C-alpha cells in the first residue's frame, strides 16, 4: 500500500535545466550487472525535474538490465542508451537484448509485474513522471533485433 501511496502522490515537477549527456552518463554508471553502451547524441539541455528524471532513467536501465539477464538469451547481455531530437522533442531510447515483451496491455498498470519479486510500480511510475513533464513513455519490442526498447519523449522547453 505504501508503494501505491508514493505512486499516487508524485509531486509536481521542479523543472530546472540540466545536461542530457551528464544525466545519462550518471545513470548508466549505476548499472553494474551488464555493460551499458551509450550511443552518443547531440549536446542538449533538458528543462525537467532532475530527481524525477533520475528515477525514470535508473528504473528503465534497471529493467533493461533485468531483461538482458533473463532466461533464453545466448548473447552477451547488453543495454544501449541513445538520444536524438525529433522536431522540438527530446527522444531517448533504452534498449536491451533480452527476450522482448510479451503481453504489452498491462505493462503500465500499477502492481502488474512479470518479474519474480517485482512490485509492478516501476513502469507505472516512469510513465507518470514522463506525463508530468508533458511527455510520453512507450515500451515495445525492437524492430531491428531481439529485445525491447523503452522510448521516452519529452518537450525541450
C-alpha positions in Angstrom: 0.0 0.0 0.0 2.9 2.3 0.7 4.2 1.9 -2.9 0.7 2.9 -4.2 0.7 5.9 -2.0 4.1 7.1 -3.4 2.8 6.5 -6.9 -0.4 8.4 -6.4 1.4 11.4 -4.8 4.1 12.3 -7.3 4.9 15.9 -6.6 4.7 18.4 -9.4 8.0 18.6 -11.3 10.5 21.2 -10.2 11.9 22.0 -13.6 15.4 23.2 -14.0 17.9 23.0 -16.9 20.4 20.1 -16.9 22.7 18.5 -19.4 21.3 15.4 -21.1 24.8 13.9 -21.6 25.7 14.3 -17.9 22.3 12.8 -16.8 22.7 9.8 -19.0 26.3 9.2 -18.0 25.4 9.4 -14.3 22.5 6.9 -14.6 24.4 4.4 -16.7 27.3 4.2 -14.2 24.9 2.9 -11.6 24.2 -0.3 -13.5 27.0 -2.7 -12.7 25.5 -6.1 -13.8 25.6 -5.6 -17.6 27.5 -3.4 -20.0 25.7 -0.2 -20.8 26.6 1.2 -24.2 25.9 4.9 -24.7 25.3 5.8 -28.4 26.3 9.4 -28.4 23.6 12.0 -29.2 23.6 15.8 -29.5 24.5 18.1 -26.7 21.2 19.1 -25.2 19.8 20.9 -22.2 16.6 19.5 -20.8 14.3 21.6 -18.6 12.8 19.0 -16.2 12.9 17.8 -12.6 16.3 16.2 -12.4 15.4 14.0 -9.4 12.3 12.6 -11.2 14.3 12.1 -14.4 17.0 10.2 -12.5 14.3 8.0 -11.0 12.8 7.4 -14.5 16.1 6.6 -16.2 17.5 4.5 -13.4 14.4 2.4 -13.4 14.4 2.0 -17.2 18.1 1.0 -17.2 17.5 -1.5 -14.4 14.5 -3.0 -16.2 16.5 -3.3 -19.4 19.4 -5.0 -17.5 17.0 -7.4 -15.8 15.6 -8.3 -19.3 19.0 -8.7 -20.8 20.0 -11.1 -18.0 16.7 -13.0 -18.3 16.2 -16.6 -19.5 16.5 -17.7 -23.1 19.4 -15.5 -24.2 22.6 -16.7 -25.7 24.0 -13.2 -26.4 26.2 -11.2 -24.1 23.7 -9.1 -22.0 23.7 -5.5 -23.1 21.8 -2.3 -22.5 22.0 0.6 -25.0 21.1 4.2 -24.5 20.6 6.6 -27.4 19.0 10.0 -27.7 18.2 12.4 -30.5 15.9 15.4 -31.4 12.6 14.9 -33.2 11.3 18.4 -34.2 11.1 20.1 -30.8 11.1 16.9 -28.8 13.9 15.0 -26.9 13.7 11.3 -27.6 15.5 8.7 -25.5 15.7 5.0 -26.3 16.7 2.5 -23.7 17.2 -0.9 -25.4 18.1 -4.4 -24.2 18.9 -7.7 -25.9 16.6 -9.8 -23.8 13.6 -11.9 -24.8 11.4 -8.8 -25.6 8.0 -8.1 -24.2 5.0 -10.4 -24.5 1.7 -9.0 -23.3 2.0 -5.2 -23.5 -1.5 -4.3 -22.4 -0.8 -4.4 -18.7 2.8 -3.2 -18.6 1.9 0.3 -17.2 -0.8 -0.9 -14.9 0.2 -0.4 -11.2 1.1 -3.6 -9.4 1.2 -5.7 -12.6 4.6 -7.4 -12.9 6.1 -10.2 -14.8 9.3 -10.3 -12.7 9.6 -12.6 -9.6 9.7 -10.3 -6.6 8.7 -7.3 -8.7 6.4 -4.6 -7.3 4.7 -3.5 -10.5 5.3 0.1 -9.6 8.4 0.9 -11.8 6.9 1.3 -15.2 3.8 2.9 -13.9 5.8 5.5 -12.0 8.1 6.1 -15.1 5.0 6.8 -17.2 3.6 9.1 -14.6 6.9 11.0 -14.5 7.0 11.3 -18.3 3.4 12.5 -18.4 4.0 15.0 -15.6 6.6 16.5 -17.9 4.1 16.7 -20.8 5.8 13.7 -22.4 5.2 10.1 -23.0 6.7 6.7 -22.4 6.2 3.6 -24.6 7.6 0.1 -24.4 7.8 -2.2 -27.4 9.8 -5.0 -29.0 12.7 -3.9 -31.0 12.2 -3.9 -34.8 15.9 -4.4 -35.7 16.8 -7.3 -33.4 15.9 -9.3 -30.3 14.9 -7.4 -27.2 12.8 -4.5 -26.2 13.1 -0.7 -26.1 11.6 1.9 -23.9 11.1 5.2 -25.7 10.8 8.4 -23.6 9.7 11.5 -25.5 9.8 14.9 -23.8 9.3 18.5 -24.9 12.6 20.5 -24.9 11.1 23.5 -23.1 
